[in-house]
């Protein structure tokens, strides 16, 4: 009997915890460098912005690079033994590293202690291993025809939890604390949620055994309603076409990787500097509005889910990916010129389909690999995205620092341009698939 997996409670609770932590870390870092600047009598906004930016450069570097040492090995163990390994080990790392932020608030220790925390988190596999394993579980228990929808549903739950956590986090940070130590209740709540995730994953979650069957021929990778061949005609077609589908599949996989990396480069660069942009003039947002800004970002998970739900009925995966890329490129272009609060939300609104590309790319990739290799393939993609994000974070933070004095939104313009370039590999896939099918029409039932 097939085991039904419910990874969603882990996704929801972990992301709620992450939202609390992200807001807490940003505001704890801001308070720390405010006090440091005041003590050194260099209390200028630009100096504080650069100090926070430099902290995040190092933090993001460590967070991105340390999983390289363990992520693939953990993913392989998850594929070969039990996928709980590649879910629970990162969750344990989350729990321990978030506890260190609480100690930074209570003791208090210098904010640089968080560099050690992120190393601990990274060595346990980090988000790279955790999210790749979540996607593997979701892919393994969904049919090809509904895989894009299943993965975007997981992303939707992730986004809804992030939305709720972001709305609440700013208020929790300001309202509930011990004495003058702001953030204690917020970070403690994050730790408790990670503890729940670890307990649920160890003792409640059931995961299917890795499947070893080879995916069907790649002629159906992008068909919104593709099905496994179940009659002699389809089997005969696969046998005669097998030798012709191998090379196109490799090309498609390569282009999917390139498209994902380029798009992630654009998104990571913009999102890394966005909180700093919101802290400075003319917006100068406080904890509550910072929480609202994170929440506005998570609304995109809802709109992207609705987009996939509707578009998947009559559009190819490549078409959906392109819609998402254009949505982000237009929205982040507007963000470069944000000077008033309402314009920020307009820019976020234009990005309503920005989440569609990456889960749809993962869905397409899963149709070209064996079920027993999902973890390894997804973690390789996630590692590529993480390395890209690390390099991008450093470069974009330096660009942001250099352009603060003349145009703080320049990083967003650069991000918009790069995201447009990511349309090229996706267009190549669309062209190859349409020419190989002998039709330029959108496939429908």
Secondary structure, 3 states (H helix, E strand, C coil): CCCCCCCHHHHHHHHHHHHHHHHHHHHHHHHHHHHHHHHCCCCCHHHHHHHHHHHHHHHHHHHHHHHHHCHHHHHHHHHHCCCCHHHHHHHHHHHHHHHHHHHHHHHCCCCCHHHHHHHHHHHCCHHHHHHHHHHHHHHHCCCHHHHHHHHHHHHHHHHHHHHHHHHHHHHHHHHCEECCEECHHHHHHHHHHHHHHHHHHHHCCCCCCCCCCCCCCHHHCCCCCCCCCCCHHHHHHHHHHHHHHHHHHHHHHHHHHHHHHHHHHHHHHHHHHHHHHHHCCCCCCCHHHHHHHHHHHHHHHHHHHHHHHHHCCCCCHHHHHHHHHHHHHHHHHHHCCCCCHHHHHHHHHHCCCCCHHHHHHHHHHHCCCCHHHHHHHHHHHHHHHHHHHHHHHHHHHHHHHHHCCCCCCHHHHHHHHHHHHCHHHHHHHHHHHHHHHCCCCCCCC
